[in-house]
Amino acid sequence: MGHYEADQPATRQTTENMTDDGPTPLRDGLERLGRFSAENRRTVFSVVAVLVVVSLAIAGLSVQMSLGMELYIDDSSQTNQNWQEVKADDAFDLGNNVFVMIETDHLYEPETIRTIDRLDRRYTATDKFSSVTSLADVVKRGNGGEIPATEREVRAAINRVESTDTSTAALVNNVNPDRETALIVATYGQVDVPDAEDQYLGFLPGTAAGYLTDKVSDATDHVTVPPHVDVTVTGAPVFENAAFGLMLPEMIQLFAVAFAIIFSVVFLVMRGRLYRTWKVFLPVGTALVALVYMLGMMGIVGFNFNAIMLGVLPIALGLGIDFSLQLHTRYIEEREKGREPVDAAASAARTTGNTLLLAMATTSIGLGALLVSAVPPTRQLGATAAFGVIAATALSLTLLVALLVQFDDDEYDQTGPTASDTTEATAAATAAERNSSTDSKNKNSPSPEPSANDQSSGVLSDDEPAFERFIGTLSSGIAASPLIVILLMIAAIGGGAAVYHDVPTTQEMLDYWPDIEQRDDLEELESTAQSPNVIYLLVESKDAYSPTTFRRASAFETAIEDHDDVNAAMSSVTAVEMATGGDIPERRTRLIDTVDRQAASDLMPVGSREDTPDRFVIQLFVDDIEGEEVRHLIDDTEATADRHLVTERTAVTGKPVVNRNVIENVTSGRDPMTVLSFGLATVFLALALRSVRESVLLVVSVAISAVMLISIAMYLLGIPWNPLTVATGSIALGAGITYGIHVHERFKEELFERGSTPVVAMREAMVRKSRPVIGSGATTLFGFGALGISQFPVLANFGIAVALAMTFALVTAFVFLPASALLLARWTNTYDIVVDST
């Protein structure tokens, strides 16, 4: 067992690992790098400037803002391939519906029907929709192709069509859900969007939803509508276009606010440590250069910004500032010890640089675990943020070192011993005194912990800043009662584990978006229309357009229409049955002729079979369902298809299917990402530190504790899992381990280099690392906190979740970790000396 009284500087010899300050190739290389950067500043500035220009050029030419739900499923997945097949203009050209809602007390008056007909023809004339169906089509079908002259005749025409069969009745009900409402349904699949629709100099490409929404709005404006008729353009494409249109301007504003907050926090936290307050620009500027490099990397690998990838900016900026502040504050310490600028830079690179590399590797592993996510933007977030951290580390050891030396005005106070020197002297004296009495004790019996009030414990003087004095007091409290702190940590882990899987998951895609007027219109549509959503069943066979296949498909449609959530099934099969009085022709030639005649039907267009001779699609008009109900319907549809379409290949797709797939991917990837990140971090730290105990100490006391505290907070605050918040575990690991490593490595430095007691060493580590670590943590915390005011729930929840992650990462690094390390030092030989046998 290791004991405090064994801390004898005369015999202390550290093991040669990644954290030693002995003559190791890694530390020597870092020292040479720091010295080179300090002595060859022009070279460093030139190289950095060239890379900045190249990165900006690549990012400007390549990086765009991508919108749409298809981003959140893999391009190569079967779900996406099925969905793209339905939308393809050389296949079915379906998948998206713009609804035009007509509301009036005089719906069945001929004037109103003629108005609907004019709107229908206007939308059709745009030549952008594969089909446009309206109540006017129903009326004309029931009246020989003409609109009647009286309201009675209009009603009679509707009744005649409605009585044809159940599928036609369902279609009529869909375009005429009640006596005061009619719907025009404009269907489209893929659309070529002109470059003129691009915004922000091409950064925000035009979308099909936006392009066609404008087309419908313009066409509506060109139709004279009676005063008693209200017309509303709505539907999922209209709402998504409005919501996505708000996203980029809002994000620009939020990130401007976030950066202002980040800079202000860094300024306030570091003001008491810097001799020239303007020098706060040096670490912040270095972190911003790392962001530019990250943008260049995105351009090279083909990543674009989206709702998730926008979160990489504050993550990379916060961690980049953290690394820069660590080296900056260490440079100040070295200058205060009397070292010349170049020597101080080399020493800072040797000591802090080693810690930065360790933190960089661990953070990259944590963020890299996002690569196992089933959501592509989440994977991109992990890879991009990890690159940003690597770039920030490299720039801290080169650009920042050069800047610090370049702008060194010899302003540092070098009179008198530093706090570290005083601590070192008192600790050495105390250690020597303990050494004289240690031999008389049993080596296997634990010794009492030194009192937190002992004068040798490094109590800070009154001339130290209040912030450092507070951290010193916190350290004394932890040292006095470490077991109580550990019990609190165990309670936090247990509580978090108990509620981890009880944190809700956002089940409805509409809940991701803001509460705007278009959302109200969409919700009104969903509550009014009998079938606001459509699910598609792809049927593929070598003999698709044969009587046998059509009879099987007819049996499927009959069976699926018995489902509580399905109102009607429509397809080429349905169109043939309508034309033949409900029968499937026995001869293939007659069947094909009938299909071709129905292809251009105004009431039930089925499209040409020329582009899809081996497959057709069955449209299922379904109720407004959400959450698990969608999954149940998908499963039931697949099971019904398997029973009736035995020899054909079938696939269920549609926007509800895609949305459900995204939501399920969120929950399916959450646990693997968390377990993988913790596992890889533990293994890496064990190898790097050559100590399983220290590795477990860091991961459990900091990362796992933080994640469990986040789970408790999310559960209590009702913050759900979504494609963004599932990344908070890996972010907490990356940031928390980084903060923990800074404190822990300084703790070991005080132990091994200065011969301090564990209590003194932990006090010194917490005090010296408090400003840079808490400062950088606060920047990320408040930076992400700005997202909490977003009108997009998905972004607001992400901002709050990451702010909680940063808060708990700081708490665990400065409370749970110190207590755990002190008990580890008391009860084990983890930090024991290695006696030189020679």
Summary of the structure (lengths in Angstrom):
residues: 838
radius of gyration: 34.0
end to end distance: 22.5
largest distance: 115.7
contacts: 3090
relative contact order: 0.14
helix: 66%
strand: 7%
